[in-house]
Amino acid sequence: MKILSVNIGRPRENPWKGLTATYIDKRPVDGPVEVTSPGPKGEGTVGLAGDRVGDVRNHGGTDQAVYVYGSEDYAHFGALTGREFAPGAFGENLTTSGYDVNAALIGERWAGPGGLVLQVTGARIPCGTFRGWIDERGWLKTFTREARPGPYLRVVEPGHVEAGAVLEVVHRPDHGVTAAMFFRAAMGERDLVEVVASVPDLPPAEAAWLRGA
C-alpha cells in the first residue's frame, strides 16, 4: 500500500467531550516523520513524533500508536454524504491507497521505511469528539453501519514514514479476524465478540474490554 499523506494533529478546543484539547485536527506534513513505540496509555503520546491525543484515558499508547485510514474509504463516505474528505479528516496519522485496510487481520504486520514494522491491534471506535468534528447528521449511525473504521497499529520496530513511501504486508495470521470484525464486535454484534476476543494477537486489554462491553 502507498502512503498518500502523513498527518500530525494540531491542538484545538474540544467542546464535545469537555476536555481541554483534542488533536483530531490532523494536517498533512512534508518530509519523513519518526515513528516509535509511545509506551503505555495515559501520557497522551502516540507513535508519530510531534503528535498527541487529548483524551489520554481512551486514546494513544502502545496499542493505538498509529491510526490508518484508506483513501478508498474516504471515497465511499464522500459518495454517501456528498462531501469531500481531505487526508487527515478522520484524525488518522497515515492516509493510504491500494489496500483494504479494514480487511487487515489482527496481528498482521506491515514493513516500511527505515526498518519500520507495524502490527494491527484493533480498529477505531467512534466517540463524541469524532461525531462533533465531522458534524454530519446521524454520523455515528452511518459510520457504524458501514463498518469502515480504519485500523490501529502498534510499533514493533521503529522507523519513519513519509508521503509516497510504501508499506508492505510481511505477515498475515491464519485466523481470518479482521479490523472490521473487531469494530463490528465492539459496536454490538455479540456473536462476534468471543471469536474476536480469542485471537492470540489481540492485546489482552482489548479482549477484556470486548468481553465486558
MARBAMI-484141 format. One line per 5 residues: their letters; for each residue x, y, z of N, C-alpha, C. Coordinates in nm, 2 decimals, decimal comma. Example, Ala and Ser with C-alpha at 12.3 -4.5 7.8 and 13.67 -1.06 7.14 Angstrom:
2
as> 1,32:-0,57:0,78:1,23:-0,45:0,78:1,32:-0,33:0,78 ~ 1,28:-0,22:0,71:1,37:-0,11:0,71:1,29:0,00:0,79
This chain:
213
mkils> 0,08:-0,12:0,00:0,00:0,00:0,00:0,09:0,12:0,00 ~ 0,04:0,23:-0,06:0,11:0,35:-0,06:0,07:0,45:0,04 ~ 0,16:0,52:0,10:0,12:0,63:0,20:0,10:0,76:0,11 ~ -0,03:0,81:0,11:-0,06:0,93:0,04:-0,03:1,05:0,12 ~ -0,04:1,04:0,25:-0,02:1,16:0,34:0,01:1,11:0,48
vnigr> 0,10:1,19:0,54:0,14:1,17:0,69:0,08:1,29:0,76 ~ 0,00:1,27:0,86:-0,08:1,37:0,92:-0,05:1,38:1,07 ~ -0,03:1,51:1,12:0,00:1,54:1,26:-0,11:1,63:1,31 ~ -0,15:1,60:1,44:-0,26:1,68:1,50:-0,22:1,82:1,54 ~ -0,31:1,91:1,53:-0,30:2,04:1,58:-0,39:2,06:1,70
prenp> -0,34:2,11:1,81:-0,43:2,12:1,93:-0,54:2,22:1,90 ~ -0,66:2,19:1,95:-0,78:2,28:1,94:-0,87:2,25:2,05 ~ -0,96:2,34:2,08:-1,06:2,32:2,19:-1,15:2,20:2,16 ~ -1,19:2,13:2,27:-1,28:2,01:2,25:-1,41:2,04:2,32 ~ -1,51:2,10:2,26:-1,63:2,12:2,32:-1,72:2,00:2,33
wkglt> -1,68:1,89:2,26:-1,77:1,77:2,25:-1,75:1,67:2,37 ~ -1,64:1,68:2,44:-1,61:1,59:2,55:-1,58:1,66:2,68 ~ -1,57:1,79:2,68:-1,54:1,87:2,80:-1,40:1,86:2,84 ~ -1,31:1,83:2,74:-1,17:1,82:2,77:-1,10:1,95:2,72 ~ -0,98:1,97:2,77:-0,90:2,09:2,74:-0,87:2,10:2,59
atyid> -0,83:1,99:2,53:-0,79:1,99:2,39:-0,81:1,86:2,32 ~ -0,82:1,87:2,19:-0,83:1,75:2,11:-0,72:1,77:2,00 ~ -0,67:1,66:1,95:-0,57:1,66:1,84:-0,63:1,59:1,72 ~ -0,76:1,58:1,71:-0,82:1,52:1,59:-0,80:1,59:1,46 ~ -0,77:1,72:1,47:-0,74:1,81:1,36:-0,61:1,77:1,30
krpvd> -0,60:1,67:1,22:-0,47:1,62:1,17:-0,45:1,69:1,03 ~ -0,32:1,74:1,01:-0,29:1,81:0,89:-0,17:1,74:0,83 ~ -0,16:1,73:0,69:-0,05:1,67:0,62:0,08:1,75:0,65 ~ 0,19:1,67:0,66:0,32:1,73:0,68:0,42:1,68:0,58 ~ 0,52:1,75:0,55:0,62:1,71:0,45:0,74:1,64:0,51
gpvev> 0,80:1,56:0,44:0,93:1,50:0,48:0,90:1,38:0,57 ~ 1,01:1,31:0,61:1,00:1,19:0,70:0,96:1,23:0,84 ~ 0,88:1,15:0,90:0,84:1,16:1,04:0,88:1,03:1,12 ~ 0,95:1,05:1,23:1,00:0,94:1,31:0,88:0,87:1,37 ~ 0,88:0,73:1,37:0,78:0,65:1,43:0,84:0,56:1,54
tspgp> 0,80:0,57:1,66:0,85:0,49:1,77:0,73:0,44:1,86 ~ 0,75:0,34:1,94:0,65:0,30:2,03:0,64:0,40:2,14 ~ 0,51:0,45:2,17:0,49:0,56:2,27:0,49:0,52:2,41 ~ 0,48:0,39:2,44:0,47:0,34:2,58:0,32:0,33:2,62 ~ 0,29:0,31:2,74:0,16:0,28:2,79:0,06:0,40:2,77
kgegt> -0,06:0,37:2,76:-0,17:0,47:2,75:-0,17:0,55:2,88 ~ -0,20:0,68:2,87:-0,21:0,77:2,99:-0,13:0,89:2,98 ~ -0,03:0,89:2,89:0,05:1,01:2,88:0,02:1,10:2,76 ~ -0,08:1,05:2,67:-0,12:1,13:2,56:-0,03:1,11:2,44 ~ 0,07:1,02:2,45:0,16:1,00:2,34:0,11:0,90:2,24
vglag> 0,16:0,92:2,11:0,13:0,82:2,00:0,26:0,80:1,93 ~ 0,26:0,72:1,82:0,38:0,67:1,76:0,45:0,78:1,68 ~ 0,38:0,87:1,62:0,44:0,97:1,53:0,50:1,09:1,61 ~ 0,62:1,12:1,58:0,68:1,24:1,65:0,60:1,36:1,62 ~ 0,58:1,44:1,72:0,51:1,57:1,71:0,36:1,56:1,72
drvgd> 0,30:1,43:1,74:0,16:1,42:1,75:0,12:1,38:1,89 ~ 0,00:1,39:1,93:-0,05:1,36:2,06:-0,20:1,32:2,05 ~ -0,26:1,28:2,17:-0,40:1,27:2,18:-0,44:1,36:2,30 ~ -0,57:1,40:2,30:-0,62:1,49:2,41:-0,69:1,40:2,52 ~ -0,76:1,30:2,48:-0,83:1,21:2,57:-0,73:1,10:2,61
vrnhg> -0,65:1,12:2,71:-0,54:1,03:2,74:-0,59:0,90:2,80 ~ -0,72:0,90:2,85:-0,77:0,78:2,92:-0,81:0,68:2,81 ~ -0,86:0,73:2,70:-0,92:0,64:2,60:-0,84:0,62:2,47 ~ -0,74:0,71:2,45:-0,67:0,70:2,32:-0,51:0,71:2,34 ~ -0,44:0,67:2,24:-0,30:0,67:2,25:-0,24:0,55:2,32
gtdqa> -0,11:0,55:2,34:-0,04:0,44:2,40:0,00:0,33:2,30 ~ 0,07:0,23:2,35:0,13:0,12:2,27:0,04:0,06:2,17 ~ -0,08:0,03:2,20:-0,17:-0,05:2,11:-0,25:0,05:2,02 ~ -0,24:0,18:2,04:-0,30:0,27:1,95:-0,20:0,37:1,90 ~ -0,08:0,32:1,87:0,03:0,41:1,83:0,01:0,48:1,70
vyvyg> -0,05:0,41:1,60:-0,07:0,47:1,47:-0,21:0,43:1,42 ~ -0,28:0,53:1,37:-0,41:0,51:1,31:-0,40:0,54:1,16 ~ -0,46:0,44:1,09:-0,45:0,45:0,94:-0,59:0,45:0,88 ~ -0,61:0,53:0,77:-0,73:0,53:0,70:-0,71:0,53:0,55 ~ -0,79:0,46:0,48:-0,78:0,44:0,34:-0,85:0,54:0,25
sedya> -0,79:0,59:0,15:-0,85:0,69:0,06:-0,97:0,63:-0,01 ~ -0,97:0,49:-0,03:-1,09:0,43:-0,08:-1,21:0,44:0,01 ~ -1,19:0,44:0,14:-1,30:0,45:0,23:-1,34:0,60:0,24 ~ -1,25:0,69:0,23:-1,29:0,83:0,21:-1,39:0,85:0,09 ~ -1,35:0,79:-0,02:-1,44:0,80:-0,14:-1,58:0,74:-0,11
hfgal> -1,58:0,63:-0,04:-1,71:0,57:0,00:-1,80:0,66:0,08 ~ -1,74:0,72:0,18:-1,82:0,81:0,27:-1,85:0,94:0,20 ~ -1,76:0,98:0,11:-1,79:1,10:0,03:-1,91:1,08:-0,06 ~ -1,92:0,96:-0,12:-2,04:0,93:-0,20:-2,17:0,93:-0,12 ~ -2,16:0,88:0,00:-2,27:0,88:0,09:-2,32:1,01:0,14
tgref> -2,22:1,10:0,16:-2,26:1,23:0,23:-2,26:1,35:0,13 ~ -2,20:1,33:0,01:-2,19:1,44:-0,08:-2,08:1,54:-0,04 ~ -1,99:1,49:0,05:-1,88:1,58:0,09:-1,75:1,52:0,04 ~ -1,65:1,61:0,04:-1,51:1,56:0,01:-1,42:1,57:0,13 ~ -1,37:1,45:0,17:-1,29:1,44:0,29:-1,14:1,44:0,25
apgaf> -1,07:1,54:0,30:-0,93:1,55:0,27:-0,85:1,46:0,36 ~ -0,72:1,43:0,33:-0,64:1,34:0,42:-0,63:1,40:0,56 ~ -0,65:1,31:0,65:-0,64:1,36:0,79:-0,78:1,39:0,85 ~ -0,88:1,40:0,77:-1,01:1,44:0,81:-1,07:1,36:0,92 ~ -1,04:1,23:0,93:-1,09:1,14:1,03:-1,00:1,13:1,15
genlt> -0,89:1,21:1,14:-0,79:1,21:1,25:-0,69:1,10:1,24 ~ -0,67:1,05:1,12:-0,57:0,94:1,10:-0,43:0,99:1,09 ~ -0,33:0,92:1,13:-0,19:0,95:1,11:-0,14:0,93:0,97 ~ -0,19:0,82:0,91:-0,15:0,78:0,77:-0,27:0,76:0,68 ~ -0,27:0,83:0,57:-0,38:0,81:0,47:-0,31:0,73:0,36
tsgyd> -0,38:0,62:0,32:-0,32:0,52:0,23:-0,40:0,49:0,11 ~ -0,35:0,43:0,01:-0,42:0,38:-0,10:-0,37:0,24:-0,15 ~ -0,45:0,17:-0,22:-0,41:0,05:-0,28:-0,42:-0,08:-0,19 ~ -0,49:-0,07:-0,08:-0,50:-0,18:0,01:-0,62:-0,16:0,10 ~ -0,70:-0,26:0,12:-0,82:-0,26:0,20:-0,78:-0,27:0,35
vnaal> -0,76:-0,16:0,41:-0,70:-0,16:0,55:-0,80:-0,22:0,65 ~ -0,93:-0,21:0,62:-1,03:-0,27:0,71:-1,03:-0,42:0,70 ~ -0,98:-0,48:0,60:-0,96:-0,62:0,58:-0,83:-0,67:0,64 ~ -0,75:-0,58:0,69:-0,63:-0,63:0,76:-0,66:-0,71:0,88 ~ -0,58:-0,82:0,90:-0,60:-0,91:1,01:-0,54:-0,86:1,14
igerw> -0,61:-0,89:1,25:-0,55:-0,86:1,38:-0,42:-0,94:1,39 ~ -0,31:-0,87:1,42:-0,18:-0,93:1,42:-0,10:-0,92:1,30 ~ -0,16:-0,87:1,19:-0,09:-0,86:1,06:0,02:-0,75:1,08 ~ 0,13:-0,78:1,00:0,25:-0,69:1,02:0,27:-0,62:0,88 ~ 0,31:-0,49:0,89:0,34:-0,41:0,78:0,48:-0,35:0,80
agpgg> 0,57:-0,36:0,69:0,70:-0,31:0,70:0,71:-0,18:0,61 ~ 0,79:-0,08:0,66:0,80:0,04:0,59:0,95:0,10:0,60 ~ 0,96:0,22:0,57:1,10:0,28:0,56:1,18:0,28:0,70 ~ 1,31:0,27:0,68:1,40:0,27:0,80:1,38:0,16:0,89 ~ 1,34:0,04:0,85:1,32:-0,07:0,93:1,19:-0,08:1,01
lvlqv> 1,10:0,02:0,98:0,97:0,02:1,05:0,89:-0,10:1,03 ~ 0,84:-0,15:1,14:0,74:-0,26:1,14:0,62:-0,23:1,23 ~ 0,50:-0,23:1,17:0,38:-0,20:1,24:0,30:-0,33:1,25 ~ 0,21:-0,34:1,36:0,13:-0,46:1,37:-0,02:-0,41:1,41 ~ -0,11:-0,47:1,33:-0,25:-0,43:1,35:-0,30:-0,49:1,49
tgari> -0,36:-0,40:1,57:-0,41:-0,43:1,70:-0,56:-0,42:1,72 ~ -0,63:-0,35:1,63:-0,77:-0,33:1,65:-0,82:-0,23:1,55 ~ -0,93:-0,16:1,59:-0,99:-0,06:1,50:-1,04:0,06:1,58 ~ -1,06:0,17:1,51:-1,11:0,29:1,57:-1,25:0,27:1,61 ~ -1,28:0,31:1,73:-1,42:0,32:1,79:-1,46:0,46:1,79
pcgtf> -1,57:0,50:1,73:-1,61:0,64:1,72:-1,66:0,69:1,86 ~ -1,63:0,82:1,88:-1,66:0,88:2,01:-1,73:1,02:1,98 ~ -1,76:1,09:2,09:-1,83:1,21:2,08:-1,74:1,32:2,01 ~ -1,61:1,31:2,03:-1,52:1,41:1,96:-1,53:1,39:1,81 ~ -1,53:1,26:1,76:-1,53:1,23:1,62:-1,67:1,28:1,56
rgwid> -1,78:1,25:1,63:-1,91:1,29:1,59:-1,92:1,44:1,57 ~ -1,87:1,51:1,67:-1,87:1,66:1,67:-1,78:1,72:1,56 ~ -1,67:1,66:1,54:-1,57:1,70:1,45:-1,62:1,69:1,30 ~ -1,68:1,58:1,27:-1,74:1,55:1,14:-1,86:1,64:1,11 ~ -1,94:1,65:1,22:-2,06:1,74:1,21:-2,15:1,70:1,09
ergwl> -2,19:1,57:1,09:-2,28:1,52:0,99:-2,40:1,46:1,06 ~ -2,52:1,49:1,03:-2,64:1,44:1,10:-2,64:1,28:1,09 ~ -2,66:1,22:1,20:-2,66:1,07:1,21:-2,53:1,01:1,18 ~ -2,41:1,08:1,21:-2,28:1,03:1,17:-2,24:0,90:1,23 ~ -2,26:0,89:1,36:-2,22:0,77:1,43:-2,30:0,65:1,38
ktftr> -2,42:0,66:1,35:-2,50:0,55:1,30:-2,45:0,51:1,16 ~ -2,42:0,61:1,08:-2,37:0,59:0,94:-2,23:0,52:0,95 ~ -2,14:0,57:1,03:-2,01:0,52:1,04:-2,01:0,37:1,09 ~ -2,10:0,35:1,19:-2,12:0,21:1,24:-2,17:0,12:1,14 ~ -2,28:0,16:1,07:-2,34:0,07:0,97:-2,24:0,03:0,86
earpg> -2,16:0,12:0,82:-2,07:0,10:0,70:-1,95:0,01:0,74 ~ -1,91:0,01:0,87:-1,80:-0,07:0,92:-1,67:-0,05:0,84 ~ -1,64:0,07:0,83:-1,51:0,10:0,76:-1,43:0,19:0,86 ~ -1,38:0,13:0,97:-1,33:0,21:1,08:-1,19:0,26:1,07 ~ -1,11:0,18:0,99:-0,96:0,21:0,99:-0,90:0,14:1,11
pylrv> -0,78:0,08:1,09:-0,71:0,00:1,20:-0,62:0,09:1,28 ~ -0,60:0,04:1,41:-0,49:0,09:1,49:-0,38:-0,01:1,48 ~ -0,26:0,04:1,50:-0,14:-0,04:1,49:-0,04:-0,01:1,60 ~ 0,04:-0,11:1,65:0,15:-0,08:1,74:0,28:-0,08:1,66 ~ 0,38:-0,02:1,72:0,51:-0,01:1,66:0,60:-0,13:1,71
vepgh> 0,62:-0,23:1,62:0,71:-0,34:1,66:0,86:-0,30:1,65 ~ 0,89:-0,23:1,54:1,03:-0,18:1,52:1,02:-0,04:1,47 ~ 1,10:0,05:1,53:1,09:0,19:1,49:1,14:0,22:1,35 ~ 1,10:0,33:1,30:1,15:0,37:1,16:1,09:0,51:1,13 ~ 1,05:0,53:1,01:0,99:0,66:0,98:0,89:0,64:0,87
veaga> 0,80:0,74:0,85:0,71:0,74:0,74:0,71:0,87:0,67 ~ 0,67:0,87:0,54:0,66:0,99:0,46:0,57:0,97:0,34 ~ 0,51:1,07:0,30:0,42:1,06:0,18:0,50:1,01:0,06 ~ 0,43:0,91:-0,01:0,50:0,85:-0,12:0,56:0,72:-0,09 ~ 0,59:0,69:0,04:0,65:0,56:0,08:0,55:0,45:0,07
vlevv> 0,61:0,33:0,07:0,52:0,21:0,06:0,53:0,13:0,18 ~ 0,42:0,08:0,23:0,41:-0,02:0,34:0,38:-0,15:0,28 ~ 0,46:-0,25:0,31:0,44:-0,39:0,26:0,39:-0,48:0,37 ~ 0,29:-0,56:0,33:0,24:-0,66:0,43:0,34:-0,77:0,43 ~ 0,40:-0,80:0,54:0,50:-0,90:0,55:0,46:-1,02:0,63
hrpdh> 0,34:-1,01:0,70:0,29:-1,13:0,77:0,14:-1,12:0,79 ~ 0,07:-1,23:0,76:-0,08:-1,23:0,78:-0,11:-1,36:0,85 ~ -0,17:-1,35:0,98:-0,21:-1,47:1,05:-0,31:-1,55:0,98 ~ -0,34:-1,67:1,02:-0,43:-1,75:0,95:-0,57:-1,76:1,02 ~ -0,60:-1,67:1,12:-0,73:-1,68:1,19:-0,84:-1,61:1,12
gvtaa> -0,82:-1,52:1,02:-0,92:-1,46:0,95:-1,00:-1,35:1,01 ~ -0,96:-1,31:1,13:-1,03:-1,20:1,21:-0,97:-1,06:1,17 ~ -1,06:-0,98:1,11:-1,01:-0,85:1,05:-1,04:-0,74:1,15 ~ -0,98:-0,62:1,11:-1,01:-0,50:1,19:-1,16:-0,46:1,18 ~ -1,22:-0,49:1,07:-1,36:-0,46:1,05:-1,44:-0,55:1,15
mffra> -1,40:-0,67:1,16:-1,47:-0,76:1,25:-1,46:-0,72:1,40 ~ -1,34:-0,67:1,44:-1,32:-0,61:1,57:-1,42:-0,50:1,59 ~ -1,43:-0,41:1,49:-1,52:-0,30:1,50:-1,66:-0,34:1,52 ~ -1,71:-0,44:1,44:-1,84:-0,49:1,44:-1,87:-0,55:1,58 ~ -1,78:-0,63:1,63:-1,80:-0,69:1,77:-1,81:-0,58:1,87
amger> -1,72:-0,48:1,86:-1,73:-0,37:1,96:-1,85:-0,28:1,95 ~ -1,91:-0,28:1,83:-2,03:-0,19:1,81:-2,16:-0,27:1,83 ~ -2,16:-0,39:1,88:-2,28:-0,46:1,92:-2,31:-0,59:1,85 ~ -2,23:-0,64:1,76:-2,25:-0,78:1,71:-2,20:-0,88:1,80 ~ -2,28:-0,92:1,90:-2,24:-1,00:2,01:-2,19:-1,14:1,97
dlvev> -2,24:-1,19:1,85:-2,20:-1,32:1,81:-2,05:-1,32:1,77 ~ -1,99:-1,20:1,74:-1,85:-1,20:1,70:-1,76:-1,17:1,82 ~ -1,81:-1,14:1,94:-1,72:-1,10:2,05:-1,62:-1,21:2,08 ~ -1,67:-1,33:2,11:-1,57:-1,43:2,15:-1,48:-1,47:2,04 ~ -1,53:-1,47:1,92:-1,44:-1,50:1,80:-1,32:-1,40:1,80
vasvp> -1,36:-1,28:1,81:-1,25:-1,17:1,80:-1,16:-1,17:1,93 ~ -1,23:-1,18:2,05:-1,15:-1,17:2,17:-1,06:-1,29:2,19 ~ -1,08:-1,40:2,12:-1,00:-1,52:2,14:-0,87:-1,52:2,05 ~ -0,86:-1,42:1,96:-0,75:-1,41:1,87:-0,62:-1,39:1,95 ~ -0,52:-1,47:1,94:-0,39:-1,46:2,02:-0,33:-1,32:2,01
dlppa> -0,33:-1,26:1,89:-0,26:-1,14:1,87:-0,34:-1,01:1,92 ~ -0,46:-1,03:1,96:-0,54:-0,92:2,01:-0,48:-0,88:2,15 ~ -0,45:-0,75:2,17:-0,40:-0,71:2,30:-0,49:-0,76:2,41 ~ -0,44:-0,81:2,52:-0,53:-0,86:2,63:-0,63:-0,76:2,68 ~ -0,59:-0,63:2,69:-0,68:-0,53:2,74:-0,80:-0,51:2,64
eaawl> -0,77:-0,52:2,51:-0,88:-0,51:2,42:-0,97:-0,63:2,42 ~ -0,92:-0,75:2,44:-1,00:-0,87:2,46:-1,09:-0,86:2,58 ~ -1,03:-0,81:2,69:-1,11:-0,80:2,82:-1,22:-0,69:2,80 ~ -1,19:-0,58:2,73:-1,29:-0,48:2,70:-1,40:-0,53:2,62 ~ -1,37:-0,60:2,51:-1,47:-0,66:2,43:-1,57:-0,75:2,51
rga> -1,51:-0,83:2,59:-1,59:-0,93:2,66:-1,68:-0,86:2,77 ~ -1,63:-0,74:2,82:-1,71:-0,67:2,92:-1,79:-0,56:2,87 ~ -1,79:-0,53:2,74:-1,86:-0,42:2,68:-2,01:-0,45:2,68
